Amino acid sequence: MHWLQDYPFNKTQQTNISLFLKRYGISGLMSAMQSYSDLHQEYICKTRTSISRFKICDIYYLKILEHTINVHTEYGTYQKYGSLSTELKYLAPYGFLKCNQSCVVSIRKIRTICSDDIILTNGESLHLSRHYAPQIILALSRKHQN
């Protein structure tokens, strides 16, 4: 790892990077960089009269009723008009999946799956439909392998 010496890292930083690469490999480094990037992505929630901005990592889930989407975050609930499929297309790369016909959940915010309920890290419970259960369980097991 002589390339580390080409960068302006001090000896401690070089050692830490080298130890990280030995333990987790290049794929671990790529995953860590992606996670860091994801933590800084922002989400815009816009209505006719307001606009709110917050980090995607603060979102627990989105739930739709008719065309009103409720975005449940660590800091409150925001509303916007739209379709859940449009929101899912945007949020899927950040670990969001459908858990039932009217709800999209962040895999990072799932604490437990118990039969047909998803328990989130904030204690809230969401219904998990049989149709979406395999996809959620697979994604959750992959998350815990990394």
C-alpha positions in Angstrom: 0.0 0.0 0.0 2.7 2.4 -1.0 0.1 4.6 -2.7 -0.9 5.8 0.8 2.4 7.5 1.0 1.5 9.6 -2.0 -1.3 11.4 -0.1 -0.9 14.0 2.6 -1.9 11.6 5.4 -0.1 11.6 8.7 1.4 8.3 10.0 -1.7 7.6 12.2 -4.1 8.1 9.3 -2.0 5.9 7.0 -2.0 3.2 9.6 -5.7 3.4 10.2 -6.5 3.3 6.5 -4.1 0.4 6.0 -5.7 -1.5 9.0 -9.2 -0.8 7.6 -8.3 -2.1 4.2 -6.7 -5.3 5.7 -9.8 -6.0 7.7 -12.5 -5.0 5.3 -10.9 -4.9 1.9 -11.6 -2.6 -1.0 -15.3 -3.6 -1.0 -15.5 -2.5 2.6 -13.9 0.8 1.7 -16.3 1.3 -1.2 -19.3 0.4 1.1 -18.1 2.9 3.8 -17.7 5.7 1.2 -21.2 5.0 -0.2 -22.6 5.0 3.4 -20.9 8.3 4.1 -22.2 9.8 0.8 -25.7 8.5 1.6 -25.7 10.2 5.0 -25.2 13.6 3.4 -27.9 13.3 0.7 -30.9 15.6 1.1 -34.6 15.2 0.5 -36.9 18.0 -0.6 -40.5 18.0 0.6 -42.4 20.6 -1.3 -46.1 21.7 -1.2 -47.9 24.7 -2.6 -47.2 26.7 0.5 -44.0 25.3 2.0 -40.7 23.6 1.3 -38.7 21.5 3.8 -35.2 20.0 3.4 -33.7 17.3 5.5 -31.3 14.4 5.2 -32.5 11.1 3.7 -31.0 9.2 6.5 -33.5 10.9 8.9 -36.5 9.4 7.1 -38.1 6.4 8.7 -40.9 5.8 6.2 -43.3 7.3 3.7 -47.0 6.5 3.7 -49.5 7.5 1.1 -53.2 8.1 1.4 -54.8 9.1 -1.9 -52.1 11.4 -3.3 -50.9 12.8 0.0 -47.6 11.4 1.1 -46.7 11.6 4.7 -42.9 11.6 5.2 -42.1 10.4 8.7 -38.7 11.5 9.9 -36.7 11.7 13.1 -37.8 15.3 13.5 -41.5 15.1 12.6 -43.9 14.3 9.8 -44.0 16.3 6.5 -46.6 16.1 3.8 -46.3 16.4 0.0 -48.4 15.6 -3.0 -47.3 12.8 -5.4 -47.0 9.1 -6.0 -45.3 6.5 -3.9 -43.7 4.9 -7.0 -42.0 8.2 -7.9 -40.6 8.6 -4.4 -39.5 5.0 -4.3 -37.5 5.4 -7.6 -35.7 8.3 -5.9 -35.2 6.7 -2.5 -34.4 3.0 -3.5 -30.7 3.6 -4.0 -30.6 4.8 -0.3 -32.1 1.6 1.1 -35.8 2.2 0.9 -38.3 -0.6 0.0 -42.0 -1.1 -0.1 -43.3 -3.0 2.9 -47.0 -2.8 1.9 -49.1 -1.3 -0.9 -49.1 2.2 0.7 -45.8 2.4 2.6 -42.0 2.6 1.8 -39.6 2.0 4.7 -35.9 2.7 5.3 -34.0 -0.6 5.8 -31.6 1.2 8.1 -34.5 2.1 10.4 -35.8 -1.4 10.9 -35.1 -2.9 14.4 -37.2 -6.1 14.2 -39.5 -8.1 12.0 -42.1 -10.0 13.9 -44.6 -12.0 11.8 -46.4 -9.3 9.8 -45.1 -6.3 11.7 -42.0 -4.2 11.2 -40.7 -2.5 14.4 -38.7 0.6 13.7 -35.8 1.9 15.7 -38.1 4.7 17.0 -40.6 2.0 18.3 -43.3 2.6 15.6 -44.8 -0.4 14.0 -45.6 -0.9 10.3 -47.6 -3.6 8.6 -45.5 -6.0 6.4 -47.5 -7.6 3.6 -46.7 -11.1 2.5 -46.0 -9.9 -1.0 -43.2 -7.6 0.1 -41.8 -9.7 3.0 -39.2 -11.7 1.1 -37.7 -8.5 -0.4 -37.5 -6.8 3.0 -36.1 -9.8 4.8 -33.4 -10.3 2.2 -32.4 -6.7 2.3 -32.3 -6.7 6.1 -30.2 -9.8 6.2 -27.7 -8.3 3.6 -27.5 -5.1 5.7 -26.5 -7.1 8.8 -23.9 -9.1 6.8 -22.0 -5.9 6.0 
